[in-house]
Structures are given as structure tokens and as C-alpha cells.
């Protein structure tokens, strides 16, 4: 899952970045309004963590921009101000949650996970696709009630495929979502093919269905028909 952090306080930004990366998220971070707006208009994220008070502009205007674009990303506003008006303004604009500084990084992570589950899987902790079950919090997978040992990237790929069932996912979109936007413009996507081949083999070895379909010269589709 891919997270964008828009926070100008360098120490806090680095703490959030390191903590979320340790939790398995793909993270990017910027320090001002202009760079934040550029990121949200050019790339796709699962969740945005944005401070209200930013150099060159307000984080609330980034929330407005995302809603104007009909972005599907979750939005968490963070602010040093414990003002009810700020919180209500942010939520009215379309933010999903609000945290007042200082906060525990574990609480931020829990809220990010809750938003992503709610948006992608109707809030379910256990995600089911036919005989495949994913425990979203523990990042464990079973097929036909038997555990399947996946790497972190293989788990993220499977979760991304199930969240986008039947949709065509280009190699660029997969690279951006799982590895970050610096991989969007590479000329060779063999690393994606290798991960998908390994994931497909593990699912088949566990007597699961062959759901990962290759779409010639386009990408992949996850479907049972």
C-alpha cells in the first residue's frame, strides 16, 4: 500500500516515514504545499497524511484538490492546532480522519489501516476471494484453509489484485503501487513478471485457482472467469 506524507516538520516527517516503511508501506514524503499538490495530481496513493500548516499553502486546499479530482485515496489530516473548527473544516472537505499533534505513530498506522480496509474491502479485516483468505492485519494468507508463505511484495501484489478484481492493471500501475513512483518509468518490468510468476506458482501449488491472467502487451487481470 502506498502512502504520501506531506509534512514540513522534518523530524516528524522522518519519524512517520521510517515507522510506516517498517510496517510494510511504500512511502513518499514532501515538505510543502506545492510539492504535495504536484504529487497528488500526478500519482495515485492509497492514503495521504497531510499537515494543515504548510509552506506556500494550506493542507486543506490539497484536500479540496483531491476531492475535485475524485481521488479514491484516504485522507488523514494532522495539525498542531487542537481547534474544533480546523477538524470540522477538514472533515467537511472530505478528509477521513484527523489527528492532533503530538500523536502515537502506532495510532496513525491503525487509522491508515482502517481507512484502507474500509475503502478497499468494506472494513473487513479478513479478505476473501473464493478459496483465498487474507488476514489484512497479520498479512497472512491461506488457500483452502492451509497457510501459504508469501514474501512481503507477493502479499502486497495479491492484496492489490483482489482489491482491483477484474480490472486491467498495467505493469506501470503495478510498479507504482507496490514499489513507488520511481519505478513507473523504467524501461524493463521483468522484476514484476518474476514476482507475479512466483505468486502464481505458490497459489497453484496450494491448489488455488489460476486467477492471474496476462493481458498481452497491457498488463494483468485478476479474475475467476
N, C-alpha and C positions, 0 to 999 in steps of 0.2 A: 504494500500500500504506500502511496506517495503523498508526502506532506510538504507544504510550503510554510515556512516560518518567516513572518515579517515583523521584525523586532529590532529597534535601534540600540537598545542597551546591550552592548557587546557581550558582557559576561553572561547575562541571562540567555541571549541568543545561543551562545556556545553550549551552555548547560542543557538547554532544551534539545539542541541538535544532537549532542552526544548521547543524551538519555534516550531519545526516540530511536536513534540508529541502533543503540544497544537492544532495544525492544524489537528490532527487525524491520523498522520502517525505512523507506527510501526518503531522504530528507534533502531539501534545499533551503537556503536561508538568504534573505536580503535585509538591508538595514534602513531603507527609506521608502517613501510613498511611490516615487517614480519607478524604482526598480520593482517594487511589489506589483504595481499596476501592469508593468510590462510583462511580468511573469504570468499573472492570471489571465491576460489576454492572449498569450502565445502558447501556453501549455495547459495540460489537464492534470488536476490533482484530485485526490480523494478527500483531503481536508486541508483547510487553510487556518493557520493560527496567526492572528493579526492584532498588533497593538493599535490602540486608538491614536495616541500621540506619536506621530512620526515626522521626521524632517520632510519638508516640502508638501505636506498634506495630511489628511486625516484617514485613519484606517476605516472609518465609517464610509468614506467615499469609495474605498475599494470594495466594501460590501455592496454598495449600490451598483457598482460596475458589474460585479459578478451576477447580481440578480437581473440586471439589464441584459446580460449575455445568456441568461437562463442556465448558468453553470450548475452542475449537479454536485459540486464539491460541498462537503460540510464546512461550516464556518464557526470558529471559536474566537471570540474577541477577548483580548487580555488588556488590562489597563490598571494603572496605579490609582486611578480615581475610584473611590467606592461610592459613586453617586448613582442614585436610582435612575436619574434622567438618562445618563450615559447607557446604562444597562437596557432600559426600555427602548431607547433610540436604536441601539444595535439590534435588539430582538425584533423590533418593528420593521427594520430594514431587511430582515431575513436571516440574521445570524441564528445558529442553532444553540449556542451556549455562550456563557460569559464567565470569565474568571478574573478575580481581583488580585493583584499582586500584594504581598507575596503568596505563592501557592506551591503545593507539593507537586513535583513532576509526576509522581505516580497518579495523582488526581487528574492531571492533564491527560495522561495516557489513557486512563479509564474513560474519560469523556470522549476522547478521539475514537476509541474502540466502539463505544456505544453509538456514536453518530454514524460510523461506517457500517455497523451491523444494521442499524435502523434504516439507512438509505439503501443498502445493497441487499439485505436479507430479512427485511421486516423486523429487525431487532432480535432475531433468533441467535442464540449462542451456538447451537448445533445446526449446521447447514447440511441439507440432504439433497442428493441428486441420485435417484434410483438407489443402487446398492452402495453408493459412496456417501460417507458421512465425514464432515469436517467439524472438529471442535475448535471454534474460532479463537477462544482464549488460550487454550493449551497448544494450538497449532498441531493437533494430532489428526491423523486420517485413518479411517477404517474402510475396508472394502469387504462386503459380505460378512461384517462383524469381526473381521480379522485386521489387526494393525498393519499398516503399510508405512515403511520407513522412508520419508521423503526428506530431501535437503530443504533448506530454507527457501531457496529460489523455486524449487519444484512445488513446494506448498503454495507459494505466492502465485505461481502460474496457474495451479489448479483452482485456487480461490478466484482468481481473475477470470478464468474461463467460465466457471459456474455463475459468477455474477453477471456475465455477459452471454449467457446461453443463447445459442443460435445466431448471435451477431458475428459478422465478419470482423476479425481482429487482424489488422495489418501487422507486419513484422515491426514497423516503426512504432506503432502504438504499444505493442507488447514491450519493446525495448525501453520506451519512455516510461511506461508504467512500472516495470519491475526493476529497471536499472538506473533510471533517471534520464533527464532530457539530454545529457551529453552523448547518449548512445543513439539518439534519434537520427543523426546524420552520418553514421558510419556507413561505409560502402559495403561491408560484409556482415551478414546476420547469421553466420554459421554458428555462433555461440548460442543463439536462440534455438536453432534446429537441434543442437546437441542436448539442451535442457529438455526440450519437448519430447525428443526421442526417448530420453531416459524416463521421463514421467509416464509416457505412454506404455513403455515396457513394464514399469512397476505396476501400473493399473491392470494390464493384461495378465501379468504373472499372478496377480491376486484374483484372477477370474472376473475382473471387471469388464465392462463393455469398452469397445473401441470408439470412444466419443470424440477424440481429437481428429478432425478432418482437415486435410491440407487442401487449400483452395489455390489452384495453380497460379503462380505469379502474383498472388494477392496477399495470402496470409493463412489464417487458420479459423476454423469454426468449431465450437463445442456443441454437439447435438447428438441426440439418440435416434435420429431418423435421417 
